[in-house]
Amino acid sequence: MIRLFKHISLFVILLAFMVSAISCKDENDVPTVVQPSNTGVFTDPRDGEQYPWVEYNGTQWMTENYRYEINSYADCRNYIEDRDWVDYAAEQHATRNRAKYGMYYTLEGALRACPEGWRLPTDEDWQKLEMAMGMSSADVSRFEWRGNIAQTMVSTKDQTTYTNFLLGGIVTYHVYTNLRNGSLYKGAWGYYWTNSTDKNKNGTFYIYRKFAYNRKEIFRQSMEPQNQLLSVRYCRDTPR
């Protein structure tokens, strides 16, 4: 009887330890929401569109995907749903998604659309933001999936975050496909340009960020910019 009591006691202690360990892990896996040090609104003088911004680590980030339309069909696209597609000219009329998802830009288009006083973020800008959100210095410079802070940065139908990064997908064109203006992976993934090249690859590859609806990590990788249209956020240093 005493031996049975000892076994039961040991089992209870082990079970309590396991529950405690799992609880600690869950707490560590839930990123801390980081409030911005300042907020404001920028109005683009070219078209009157307004963009809220938040400030982290001395940098102000827009919290909406940019939607300024440059005069270049090749470098700037709307997301057009199948029900809106009638002919090639439909691009000029189907703008129902622009208010939320903004425009999709090539790298060149993103640089041309940038308003005065702002910039297309560099990879360093992204890393500063990620560290402000809680990513470790060991993770921030790695490629592929890293960190566990995406939930503090991505807004979905179930949650809103301060930075409000959206899962707008990617518009890509290849000579072997007949893709029009539809965004691949809209609602599942979100792709954002940086203005930094990947020094580890031969050729011209630009680093980008990708968020996924089911991942806590943020994807950091590079691609050749030709025929790729991604979402864009601009940032600027805090005025002194």
Sequence and secondary structure as in RCSB ss.txt:
>XXXX:A:sequence
MIRLFKHISLFVILLAFMVSAISCKDENDVPTVVQPSNTGVFTDPRDGEQYPWVEYNGTQWMTENYRYEINSYAD
CRNYIEDRDWVDYAAEQHATRNRAKYGMYYTLEGALRACPEGWRLPTDEDWQKLEMAMGMSSADVSRFEWRGNIA
QTMVSTKDQTTYTNFLLGGIVTYHVYTNLRNGSLYKGAWGYYWTNSTDKNKNGTFYIYRKFAYNRKEIFRQSMEP
QNQLLSVRYCRDTPR
>XXXX:A:secstr
 HHHHHHHHHHHHHHHHHHHHHHHHHHHHS      SEEEEEE TTT  EEEEEEETTEEEESS      S TTT
EE    GGG SSGGGGGT  TTHHHH  EE HHHHHHH  TT B   HHHHHHHHHHTT  HHHHT  EEE S G
GGTB BTTB  SS B   BBEE  TT    S  BTTTTEEEEEEEEE TTSSS  EEEEEEETT SSEEEEEE  
TTEEBB   EEE   
